[in-house]
Amino acid sequence: MAYQKVVISGIDTAKLEVLTEEEKMSLLREIQETGSKAARDRLIQGNLRLVLSVIQRFTGRGEDVDDLFQIGVIGLMKAVNNFDLTKEVRFSTYCVPMISGELRRYLRDYHSVKVSRSMRDLAYKAMQAKEQLIAELGKEPTIEQIAEAVETEKAEVVLALESITDPVSLYEPLYSDSGDTLYLMDQISDSSEADGWMREMAVRDAIAALSERERNILYRRFLQGKTQVEVATEIGISQAQVSRLEKGAISKIKAQL
């Protein structure tokens, strides 16, 4: 794949080295065994195109591309520092959530479009209430239950949660390395730890085996946070059918895993 000359943070991206997975693993072993600065520098340089690929989905928000690139490199450096060679995972697979997480933190804290303090406080209260309700009920609470817990109107809770969330498709491609495309689904995690990422990666095949309707219902329920009634209205079936399909899909994923 040919790359046109683009200069970001003083780097000519057309001249960036591309490392094979074997070269990456070899450099990581050298870094961890000898602390080689040369190996570390080469590994970072050899993954800058990965950073460029990841920042593409964070552009268009008024942020300077050079700034995003530098923040992405910080995420890459953290990945180099924390990668565990004993885990059977590709380095690029490990890097993507590290880079994305660093960019999200930056945009959350410094984005030019600021969410009001009261809105952010309500969102965090709603998230805490949701966790408490999950613990009490043993299942995902409805928006109505969350709104009742924080003593606020449902519409305000939805607006607050939307203000700190950036919904995207499960199948949004994040990076493609020699034809091996990484999708957002590959990086779904409820933990920032590497073990959490690898556990969640195993969900991909199980979800891919579901029907399109089942995937659609899970996406609306668990990523968009909608109730079964709301999903039923949107896709034109009864709430009972949504409940049955949702339970069936979850059972299939559990059985596959």
N, C-alpha and C positions, 0 to 999 in steps of 0.2 A: 504493500500500500504506500503510495507516494504522499509525502507531506510537503505542502507549500511552506515557504519560509515565513515564519511568524516569530517576532521577537517579543518575548514576555519576560519581564524582570531581567532584561539584558541577555537573555538566552535565545539563541537561534534554534527554534524547535525542529527545524528540518535536519539539523545535524545531531540530534539526540540519539544516543546508542540504545539499541533494543536488545535486552538480554534474554536468553532462553531460560526456561525454568531450571534446568540443570545448573546453569551459570549462577542463577540467583541462590540456589541451595548451597553451592560451593562457596560463594562469597559470604553467605550467612554463617556457615561453619567456620570460615576463616576469621570472621569478626568475633564470634563467640569464643573461639579457642585462643586467638592471639591478640584480639583487640585492634586489629589492623585498621588504621585510618584510611589507607589507600583503598582497601576492600570496601569499607563503608562508603567512601565517596563514590566509588564506581557503582555500587549497588543503588545508591540514591540517584545518581545520574541516569542509570539504566532503567529507572522507573518513573522518570519525569513525564513520559508520555501517558502513563497511567493517571498521573495527577491531572494532566490536561483533559483526559477523557472524563474524569469524574467531575471536574469543575464545570463542564458544559451544561449540566442540568441545574447549576446554581447561578448561571449568568442571566442577563435580562432583568435584573432587579435593581439596576442603578449602581451596582458595586463595580469598583475598578477591577479589571481582570488580573492585573498584576498583584493586587492585594489578595484576591481569591487564590491565585497560584501559590503565593508565599504561604498562605494559611494551609493550603493542601499539602505543601511540602513538609510542614510541621507534622501533619498527620502521618505522612510517609515515614518521617524520621521516628515517630513513636512506634510505628509498625516494625521498623528495623530493630528498635530497642527491645520490643516485647515479643517478637516472634518465637514460637516454641518449635524447635526442629523435630521434637518427638511426635508432634501431631501430624496426621496425614491430611494436610491441607495445602493447597497452592498458595504461594506467597501473595500473588495478585488477589486471590480470593480473600485473604486476611486483610490486605491493605485497603480495599475499597471501603468497608465500614469505618475504618480508622480515619481515612481521609474525609469521608462524608460527615462523620461525627464532628470532626474539627471544624469543617465548614459550617455545619448547622449551628454549632456553639457560637461561632463568630457572627453569623447572620442574626442569631437570636439576640445577642448582646449589643450588636452595633448596627443593625439594619436601619436604613434611613427612614423606613416607615415604622414608626414606633407604635406599639400597642399600649393603650393607657394602663396606668398602674392598677386602677380598679378592675379593669377587664382581666389583666394578668392574674391579679389576686383571686378573682372569682374562678378563673380557669384552674388554678392550683388547688383551690378549695374543692372544686368539683372532682378533680383527679384523686384527691385524698379520700373524698366521700365514696368514689367509685371503688377504690381499693378496699375500703372498710366494708362496703356492701357485698363485694365479692367474697370476702372472708366470712361474712355473716350468712349470706344466702347460698354460697357454694356455686354460684353461676353469675353470668354477666347481668348487671342491673340495667333497667330501662332508664331512658333519659328522664322520665317522670319521677322515678325513684331517686335519682341523683338530685334533681331539682328540689324535691321535697326535703332531702337530707340537708341541702345548703340553704333551704328556705328562700328559693328564688324561682322566678318564672322559667318554664322549660325553654322558651325562646332565648332567654338571656344566657342560660347554661350552654345551649348549642352554639350561640354566637361566641361566647368566651372560649370554648374548646376549639372552635374553628379558627380563632384568632392566633392560636399558638401551634396549629397543626397545618401541615402542607400535604393534603391527600394526593397520592399518585397511584398509578396502576401497578398491580403486582407484577405485570409483565414488562415494565419499563426497563429497557436495557441500560446498564450502567457502564459496561466496559466489554470490549471484545478483544481477546488475545488469541491470535492464530485460529480464529473460527470458534473458539470456546467462549461464548457470550455469557456474561454475568448479568442476571436480572435482579431487580429489586427483591423478588421473592427469595433469591438465594441469600439475601442478607437480613431477612426478618429476624429480629431478636428481642427478647425482653431483658437482655443483660449485655453489659459492655465487655464481658469476659470472652475470650476466644472460645472456651468450651461451649458457651451459650450460642455463639455463631455457628459452630459446627453441628450442634444438636439441631438447630433450626434449619440448617441446610438440608438435613435429611427429610424435611417436610416436603421439599420441592417435588420429588417424584410422586409422593402420595397425593398431593394436590393436583398434579398434572393428570393423574389417572381418573379424577372426578369428571362428571359431565359438566358442560358449560353452564347449565342452570345451577348446579351445586356450587361451582366456583363463584358464580355471580352472587349467590346468596351469602356465602361466607365473606366475600369482599364487602358487601353492603353492611353486613352485621358486625364484623369484627374490625374492619379498617375504617368504615365510615361511621360506625357507632350507632346504626339505626336499629329501631325496634323491629320485631317480627311483623307488627301491624304495618309499619311504614314500608318495609320491604314488600309485603304482600300487596299493598296498594300500588307500589311502583311497577311491579312486574306482572300484576294482574292475576294473582291467585289468592287463595284464602290463607289466613294466618295459620290455620291448622296444617296446610300443605307446606308452608314455609318451615314450621316447626319440625315436621316429619323429615323434610329434605335436609334441614340443617343437622338434625340428630344423625341421620343416615350418613351424611358426608363426614361428620366427625368420627363416627364409628369406623368408616372405611379408612380414614387416615390413621386412626389408632391401630387398626388391624394390620395395615401396611407397614407401620413402624415396628 
